[in-house]
Amino acid sequence: MLTTAEEDRIEADLPFVQTLSYDGVDYQYDLTPYWSGPDHAGDRVDAAPEYPAIVFGWDSQGAEDEERRPLGGVSRIDDRGDAAEFAEVEERSLDDELSITVAVDASHDANGVPPDVRGKQLARAIWRYIVFEMDLDSVGASGERPLLIEPLNPPTPGRVAGTYRLEWSVQVSYVDEHETVHETVDDAEYAVDMG
């Protein structure tokens, strides 16, 4: 499961200000980010967002990928140098599924741009950014784990409660590490009684 800082890192990387063209004129739109579902305290936070919006929601979290697990779970052993201990580092490759929805009002806006044009161009820009430009495959500035984000499907349009929406899912892959520290000894003596 991702930490709040890792979720914030995904959100901060996405370009929410987008320019789209309609009838030869460019218009700028600012997507409002919104996370659906319960917050960290378990309270529902499903109030209606301001449109245009980009809505994130977890479909599944923490699914272990057995095919990417090291034999025995131990990926490396860290020698602590002069310390009388060493650490076994166990890794689990995990996958989360995140749904992303771009939602716009289902009516022409003040610029006269139809909802399907706004929605499709905004969703396409975000989807293409995730596919071709998003790069979170390194440790974050605050120590966040590297993330690999790949779309599972293209945006699918639909109308819901006065909005035009395009939804798709991405797979967020990352590694969860657990360290077990063991003490070492400098030397050992053995006595064998052959009697």
Steps between C-alpha positions, in 0.01 A plus 500: 500500500635840410572760763332841493832652387512257206141586402593868523802433277276350229263796524782758495654348187186520284446812284157625611509818290425406139444693179253360248392616156147542367406667170855632460505672841705386802343489846671429830343275764614425853400153623410483869656187659276299727543166683186291549433252778588521868776726627774387740255518794244282320257788441328525160617796294277458193375859468448616141818646351528820298500429126704434299636248747736206510383238748726228642368187672664176609349187343746268678809540714788278606453209258821299518666404173637151575686485167727788605582368849862401576558139603427472870395863502853621585628742239829600662708481815641828629829465687523775761880529475649530849168442677435158651189449289371451148158551346294278273285711271179333381319647200143462381399632160156656536246634252220748566227585251405868484203626302532846346193690383493831315157659553350813341153658513274338240421829330679751279724722712531882490739466203244292306713184518286182510549262795621208287772716340617633839489161667672307221781752452565536873496122557722438196758751627517338846502144358779584254701667778476183711600277207784707352631748759421402859818383672474415868734198475752643747503579870301818570638815661355398838598134471186379319538161332552481123171448315433351158164619361348338191150539353291182497244629248417811294253763625135389477234775468170516685240741637425504873277746690541803273866432420695357209774268627790303361639230727797266478716300740873495557714242674735643760788259567745541787715301742433466871809424710528347846831482683591237762817568700710207626793516740837362398799377701870562456600142567363177638650214700385142482585201716443145383494211743597180318470286812 
